[in-house]
């Protein structure tokens, strides 16, 4: 895929690249140089900061509870007794 540098130094990323990475208007990218290569990375901190405070958990539910439900028991989590269901 090719991109051309415009007069003001702007480039348009091909639609296939934008779609594959979920890049939308306003998405921030980190720009790095590696020798003669330009590396663009999504600014993950920006995406996280935009979501911060928008998700409300039910009373009594912690983020650890949600993570265990999504990922399963983490190393170091206490093992529940055999008569209790796993979280």
N, CA, C and O of each residue as an XYZ file, in Angstrom:
348
protein
N       0.851     -1.174      0.000
C       0.000      0.000      0.000
C       0.894      1.233      0.000
O       1.958      1.251      0.619
N       0.450      2.234     -0.689
C       1.213      3.476     -0.784
C       0.439      4.629     -0.157
O      -0.791      4.618     -0.106
N       1.170      5.604      0.307
C       0.599      6.857      0.794
C       1.520      7.967      0.322
O       2.732      7.777      0.219
N       0.940      9.133      0.035
C       1.714     10.269     -0.453
C       1.694     11.380      0.582
O       0.659     11.666      1.185
N       2.844     11.999      0.781
C       2.920     13.128      1.714
C       2.378     14.360      1.002
O       2.848     14.722     -0.076
N       1.387     15.000      1.616
C       0.775     16.198      1.046
C       1.632     17.430      1.353
O       2.627     17.344      2.072
N       1.235     18.558      0.805
C       1.988     19.805      0.932
C       2.276     20.172      2.384
O       3.371     20.638      2.701
N       1.304     19.965      3.265
C       1.469     20.338      4.669
C       2.058     19.204      5.511
O       2.040     19.280      6.739
N       2.581     18.153      4.867
C       3.211     17.061      5.600
C       2.242     15.991      6.053
O       2.626     15.094      6.802
N       1.004     16.062      5.620
C       0.001     15.085      6.032
C       0.001     13.882      5.091
O       0.322     13.999      3.909
N      -0.367     12.726      5.642
C      -0.569     11.545      4.820
C      -1.949     10.980      5.131
O      -2.488     11.199      6.216
N      -2.507     10.264      4.189
C      -3.761      9.556      4.409
C      -3.448      8.078      4.491
O      -2.900      7.498      3.554
N      -3.797      7.466      5.618
C      -3.578      6.034      5.765
C      -4.632      5.302      4.938
O      -5.796      5.703      4.936
N      -4.248      4.245      4.242
C      -5.232      3.495      3.460
C      -6.381      2.998      4.338
O      -6.180      2.650      5.501
N      -7.575      2.969      3.773
C      -8.769      2.576      4.519
C      -8.617      1.191      5.132
O      -9.063      0.960      6.256
N      -7.994      0.267      4.407
C      -7.816     -1.090      4.939
C      -7.006     -1.062      6.237
O      -7.289     -1.829      7.157
N      -6.008     -0.190      6.318
C      -5.187     -0.062      7.527
C      -6.013      0.553      8.650
O      -5.994      0.061      9.778
N      -6.739      1.628      8.343
C      -7.576      2.281      9.368
C      -8.610      1.308      9.925
O      -8.816      1.234     11.136
N      -9.256      0.564      9.034
C     -10.276     -0.392      9.474
C      -9.672     -1.512     10.311
O     -10.232     -1.887     11.341
N      -8.538     -2.047      9.877
C      -7.902     -3.156     10.596
C      -7.488     -2.761     12.007
O      -7.519     -3.586     12.920
N      -7.099     -1.500     12.188
C      -6.637     -1.035     13.501
C      -7.704     -0.281     14.286
O      -7.461      0.139     15.417
N      -8.880     -0.107     13.697
C      -9.943      0.619     14.393
C      -9.640      2.092     14.550
O     -10.040      2.706     15.539
N      -8.938      2.668     13.589
C      -8.595      4.089     13.659
C      -9.755      4.921     13.148
O     -10.243      4.699     12.039
N     -10.194      5.868     13.942
C     -11.274      6.763     13.565
C     -10.796      8.198     13.724
O      -9.708      8.448     14.241
N     -11.621      9.139     13.274
C     -11.272     10.553     13.395
C     -10.957     10.871     14.856
O     -11.733     10.551     15.757
N      -9.810     11.502     15.073
C      -9.427     11.894     16.432
C      -8.548     10.878     17.149
O      -8.024     11.173     18.223
N      -8.375      9.676     16.575
C      -7.501      8.690     17.203
C      -6.081      9.235     17.245
O      -5.563      9.710     16.235
N      -5.454      9.166     18.412
C      -4.077      9.660     18.541
C      -3.106      8.531     18.240
O      -3.319      7.384     18.635
N      -2.040      8.875     17.535
C      -0.999      7.923     17.187
C       0.331      8.385     17.755
O       0.609      9.583     17.807
N       1.141      7.443     18.175
C       2.519      7.721     18.576
C       3.380      7.567     17.332
O       3.203      6.615     16.572
N       4.306      8.488     17.115
C       5.195      8.450     15.958
C       6.611      8.193     16.456
O       7.125      8.918     17.309
N       7.238      7.144     15.909
C       8.608      6.792     16.294
C       9.460      6.655     15.041
O       8.968      6.279     13.977
N      10.731      6.960     15.180
C      11.685      6.746     14.098
C      12.568      5.561     14.450
O      13.053      5.447     15.575
N      12.771      4.679     13.477
C      13.655      3.532     13.634
C      14.564      3.506     12.410
O      14.260      2.862     11.407
N      15.683      4.217     12.510
C      16.539      4.378     11.342
C      15.802      5.194     10.295
O      15.446      6.346     10.540
N      15.572      4.605      9.134
C      14.845      5.322      8.077
C      13.373      4.930      8.031
O      12.665      5.288      7.089
N      12.904      4.194      9.044
C      11.495      3.778      9.086
C      10.703      4.657     10.037
O      11.219      5.108     11.059
N       9.451      4.895      9.693
C       8.515      5.600     10.570
C       7.570      4.550     11.135
O       6.985      3.769     10.384
N       7.418      4.528     12.448
C       6.529      3.577     13.103
C       5.386      4.362     13.732
O       5.616      5.275     14.525
N       4.171      4.008     13.382
C       2.975      4.613     13.967
C       2.325      3.591     14.886
O       2.126      2.440     14.498
N       1.996      4.006     16.096
C       1.319      3.131     17.057
C       0.108      3.855     17.621
O       0.141      5.063     17.857
N      -0.970      3.089     17.835
C      -2.129      3.667     18.502
C      -1.732      4.063     19.907
O      -0.993      3.338     20.574
N      -2.209      5.196     20.359
C      -1.947      5.659     21.727
C      -2.971      4.996     22.639
O      -4.077      5.507     22.817
N      -2.598      3.857     23.215
C      -3.518      3.089     24.045
C      -3.956      3.906     25.257
O      -5.108      3.807     25.678
N      -3.065      4.702     25.820
C      -3.426      5.520     26.984
C      -4.554      6.479     26.655
O      -5.405      6.751     27.502
N      -4.572      6.996     25.431
C      -5.639      7.905     25.028
C      -6.979      7.183     25.019
O      -7.973      7.726     25.500
N      -7.021      5.967     24.480
C      -8.263      5.199     24.423
C      -8.763      4.878     25.828
O      -9.960      4.966     26.103
N      -7.852      4.510     26.706
C      -8.233      4.185     28.080
C      -8.732      5.429     28.802
O      -9.720      5.364     29.534
N      -8.066      6.553     28.606
C      -8.470      7.764     29.315
C      -9.853      8.238     28.863
O     -10.595      8.819     29.654
N     -10.205      7.995     27.599
C     -11.533      8.394     27.136
C     -12.631      7.551     27.764
O     -13.766      8.012     27.892
N     -12.311      6.326     28.156
C     -13.314      5.451     28.763
C     -13.374      5.576     30.282
O     -14.362      5.185     30.904
N     -12.328      6.116     30.868
C     -12.253      6.187     32.324
C     -13.476      6.892     32.912
O     -13.821      8.004     32.516
N     -14.116      6.223     33.859
C     -15.261      6.809     34.557
C     -16.592      6.627     33.847
O     -17.616      7.082     34.355
N     -16.613      5.979     32.696
C     -17.865      5.825     31.948
C     -18.585      4.514     32.246
O     -19.777      4.386     31.966
N     -17.876      3.543     32.809
C     -18.487      2.251     33.092
C     -18.826      2.199     34.572
O     -17.954      2.350     35.428
N     -20.086      1.986     34.860
C     -20.527      1.886     36.250
C     -20.780      0.424     36.587
O     -21.538     -0.259     35.898
N     -20.145     -0.047     37.645
C     -20.330     -1.419     38.085
C     -21.478     -1.484     39.086
O     -21.710     -0.529     39.827
N     -22.196     -2.603     39.111
C     -23.253     -2.757     40.118
C     -22.662     -2.680     41.526
O     -21.479     -2.954     41.729
N     -23.488     -2.309     42.478
C     -23.030     -2.209     43.865
C     -22.462     -3.550     44.319
O     -23.054     -4.600     44.070
N     -21.314     -3.505     44.983
C     -20.700     -4.714     45.513
C     -19.833     -5.471     44.523
O     -19.212     -6.465     44.897
N     -19.771     -5.031     43.268
C     -18.945     -5.695     42.257
C     -17.684     -4.860     42.057
O     -17.752     -3.646     41.869
N     -16.541     -5.524     42.100
C     -15.270     -4.824     41.914
C     -14.723     -5.111     40.514
O     -15.185     -6.023     39.829
N     -13.740     -4.325     40.106
C     -13.105     -4.587     38.816
C     -12.405     -5.947     38.841
O     -12.326     -6.617     37.811
N     -11.897     -6.362     40.004
C     -11.282     -7.688     40.114
C     -12.315     -8.778     39.824
O     -12.004     -9.768     39.162
N     -13.541     -8.598     40.319
C     -14.613     -9.568     40.053
C     -14.873     -9.680     38.547
O     -15.012    -10.780     38.011
N     -14.936     -8.538     37.881
C     -15.192     -8.521     36.437
C     -14.049     -9.201     35.695
O     -14.288     -9.991     34.782
N     -12.814     -8.904     36.076
C     -11.658     -9.504     35.405
C     -11.636    -11.016     35.600
O     -11.316    -11.752     34.668
N     -11.974    -11.490     36.805
C     -12.010    -12.933     37.043
C     -13.088    -13.592     36.181
O     -12.893    -14.694     35.667
N     -14.215    -12.917     36.029
C     -15.292    -13.467     35.205
C     -14.856    -13.553     33.736
O     -15.181    -14.514     33.039
N     -14.119    -12.539     33.280
C     -13.663    -12.524     31.891
C     -12.500    -13.471     31.637
O     -12.470    -14.162     30.618
N     -11.546    -13.507     32.555
C     -10.291    -14.228     32.323
C     -10.142    -15.514     33.114
O      -9.269    -16.327     32.814
N     -10.976    -15.707     34.114
C     -10.787    -16.854     34.991
C      -9.895    -16.482     36.162
O      -9.474    -15.334     36.301
N      -9.620    -17.454     36.986
C      -8.811    -17.233     38.188
C      -7.390    -16.859     37.798
O      -6.784    -17.497     36.936
N      -6.868    -15.831     38.429
C      -5.505    -15.367     38.155
C      -4.525    -16.081     39.066
O      -4.894    -16.505     40.161
N      -3.269    -16.223     38.625
C      -2.256    -16.797     39.517
C      -2.201    -15.982     40.808
O      -2.171    -14.752     40.774
N      -2.187    -16.664     41.923
C      -2.123    -15.985     43.213
C      -3.491    -15.761     43.837
O      -3.582    -15.433     45.021
N      -4.579    -15.936     43.043
C      -5.917    -15.838     43.637
C      -6.127    -16.994     44.576
O      -5.637    -18.096     44.328
N      -6.855    -16.758     45.661
C      -7.141    -17.877     46.563
C      -8.046    -18.895     45.851
O      -8.931    -18.532     45.076
N      -7.801    -20.145     46.132
C      -8.636    -21.211     45.547
C      -9.861    -21.359     46.437
O      -9.733    -21.554     47.646
N     -11.081    -21.263     45.828
C     -12.277    -21.383     46.662
C     -12.421    -22.813     47.191
O     -12.010    -23.762     46.522
N     -13.003    -22.978     48.392
C     -13.247    -24.327     48.919
C     -14.098    -25.121     47.923
O     -14.837    -24.543     47.126
N     -13.987    -26.428     47.977
C     -14.678    -27.311     47.015
C     -16.191    -27.152     47.049
O     -16.847    -27.393     46.035
N     -16.771    -26.753     48.185
C     -18.232    -26.631     48.274
C     -18.747    -25.267     47.766
O     -19.958    -25.057     47.701
N     -17.836    -24.336     47.405
C     -18.230    -23.030     46.873
C     -17.946    -22.997     45.369
O     -16.909    -23.487     44.923
N     -18.868    -22.419     44.585
C     -18.576    -22.300     43.153
C     -17.462    -21.295     42.908
O     -17.326    -20.317     43.643
N     -16.674    -21.536     41.882
C     -15.597    -20.600     41.530
C     -16.182    -19.324     40.989
O     -17.214    -19.355     40.319
N     -15.532    -18.167     41.269
C     -16.026    -16.871     40.791
C     -15.756    -16.703     39.329
O     -16.102    -15.672     38.753
